[in-house]
Amino acid sequence: MNEIITVEEVAQLCKVKTGKAYKIMRELNNELEEKGYITMRGRINKSYLLKRLGIEGGNNVILARSTGLLPRK
């Protein structure tokens, strides 16, 4: 099951302030709404965020795991 993460987790992963994290989340939630998905303000699907950040494959998965946003194997 996909996990929903908060602005604090997005800010930590992207190494930005919460204001910028909200902007990223707004943009991605708008993309998801255009695709017909239901979204929640202040929350984002972790898998979608990682995919759009280019972190879902290769060595970048280690970074996501070290921040706690992906489970350790």
C-alpha positions as CSV (number, residue, x, y, z in Angstrom):
1,M,0.0,0.0,0.0
2,N,1.2,3.5,-0.8
3,E,2.0,5.8,2.1
4,I,0.9,9.4,2.4
5,I,3.5,11.8,3.7
6,T,3.4,15.3,5.2
7,V,5.0,18.5,4.4
8,E,7.7,18.0,7.0
9,E,8.8,14.8,5.3
10,V,8.8,16.4,1.9
11,A,10.9,19.3,3.2
12,Q,13.4,16.8,4.8
13,L,13.7,14.7,1.6
14,C,14.0,17.7,-0.7
15,K,16.2,19.7,1.8
16,V,14.0,22.7,1.4
17,K,11.9,24.9,3.8
18,T,8.3,24.0,4.4
19,G,7.0,26.8,2.2
20,K,8.8,25.3,-0.8
21,A,7.7,21.8,0.2
22,Y,4.1,23.0,0.2
23,K,4.6,24.5,-3.3
24,I,6.0,21.1,-4.5
25,M,3.1,19.3,-3.0
26,R,0.6,21.6,-4.5
27,E,2.1,21.1,-8.0
28,L,2.1,17.3,-7.6
29,N,-1.4,17.2,-6.1
30,N,-2.6,19.2,-9.1
31,E,-1.0,16.7,-11.5
32,L,-2.7,13.8,-9.6
33,E,-6.1,15.6,-9.7
34,E,-5.8,16.0,-13.5
35,K,-5.3,12.3,-13.7
36,G,-8.5,11.7,-11.7
37,Y,-7.0,10.9,-8.3
38,I,-8.4,12.3,-5.0
39,T,-5.8,14.4,-3.1
40,M,-5.5,15.9,0.3
41,R,-4.1,19.3,1.0
42,G,-0.8,19.1,2.9
43,R,-0.3,15.4,2.0
44,I,1.2,13.7,-1.0
45,N,1.6,10.1,-2.1
46,K,5.2,9.0,-1.2
47,S,5.6,6.8,-4.3
48,Y,4.5,9.5,-6.6
49,L,6.7,12.1,-5.0
50,L,9.8,9.8,-5.2
51,K,9.0,9.0,-8.9
52,R,8.7,12.7,-9.8
53,L,11.9,13.5,-7.9
54,G,13.7,10.7,-9.8
55,I,14.5,8.8,-6.6
56,E,12.6,5.6,-7.1
57,G,15.3,3.6,-8.8
58,G,19.0,2.9,-8.7
59,N,21.4,4.3,-6.0
60,N,19.0,7.1,-5.1
61,V,16.8,4.5,-3.3
62,I,19.6,4.5,-0.6
63,L,19.1,8.2,0.0
64,A,15.4,7.8,0.3
65,R,15.8,4.9,2.8
66,S,18.4,6.8,4.8
67,T,15.8,9.6,5.3
68,G,13.2,7.1,6.4
69,L,10.9,7.8,3.4
70,L,11.4,4.3,2.1
71,P,11.4,1.1,4.2
72,R,14.7,-0.7,4.7
73,K,14.9,-4.1,3.3
